[in-house]
Structure formats: C-alpha cells, structure tokens
C-alpha cells in the first residue's frame, strides 16, 4: 500500500498515512477535521551504468 501526504483543511497540519487508493481520506490526528491529499514529488531510481552514457554522450567524452 502506498504512503500519501495529507493536509488538514482546518489547522493545516501535514501528516503521512499508508492507505489504499480507494479508501476515504483519514481525519486530522490533531483536530479531527477534514483532510485533502497533497501531491508529492515522484520517486525515481536510476540504477546501473549507461543511463547518462546513452542519453547524453558526446564524442569528446566516452563512457566506460
């Protein structure tokens, strides 16, 4: 299950919760008010060699 960031509409407290995509938004743990989901930055992991070499290679610098 993914981790989502939520922000309270009343007190503006920001917190994280593990919940499913179809579940209702959890109440605020501080005041119990309604919350809204916050859009976060996507996570990307580039593993192995060749990503930089194949996409940005110049004839002056050869990748090993």
N, C-alpha and C positions, 0 to 999 in steps of 0.2 A: 504494500500500500504506500502511496506517495505522501510526502510531507508537504503541507501547504502553510503559507503565512496568512494570517487573518488580522484585521484591524477592527477595533470596536468603533461603532458609529457614534457612541455617546462620549466615552472617555478617551478615545484614540489610542488605547493600549494595543500594542502589536505583539502577537504570540504565534507559535507554531503548533500544528496538530497533525497527527497521522490519521488520515481518513480517506475513504473511498471517493471516487468521482461522483457518485450518485447520492451520497449522504447529504443531509442538511448541514448548513454551517453551524458550528458549535457556538454556544453563548460565550460572552466575555467572562473570563475567570475572575475579573476584578469586580465588575458592576453587574454582570448578568445580562447586559444589553445585547442588541443585535450586532452581528459582525458582517464584514464583507471580505472576500478573498482578495489578496494582493498579488499582482503579477510580479513574479521574480525573474531574475536572470536565468536563462537556461544553462545547464551544466554540460560541458563538452570536454571529453578527454581524448587527446591525440596521442596515441601510443605507437611506438616503433619508429624506425627511421624511414625517411622517404617522403614524409608529408611536405616538409619545407623544400626538399630537393626536387621533387617532381612538380611542385606548383610555382616555385619562384627561382628556378635555376637560371643562372646566367652562364655564358661561355667563359667568363673570367674566373668564376669560382665553380669548381667541380665538387659535387658532394661525394663523400666516401661511403 
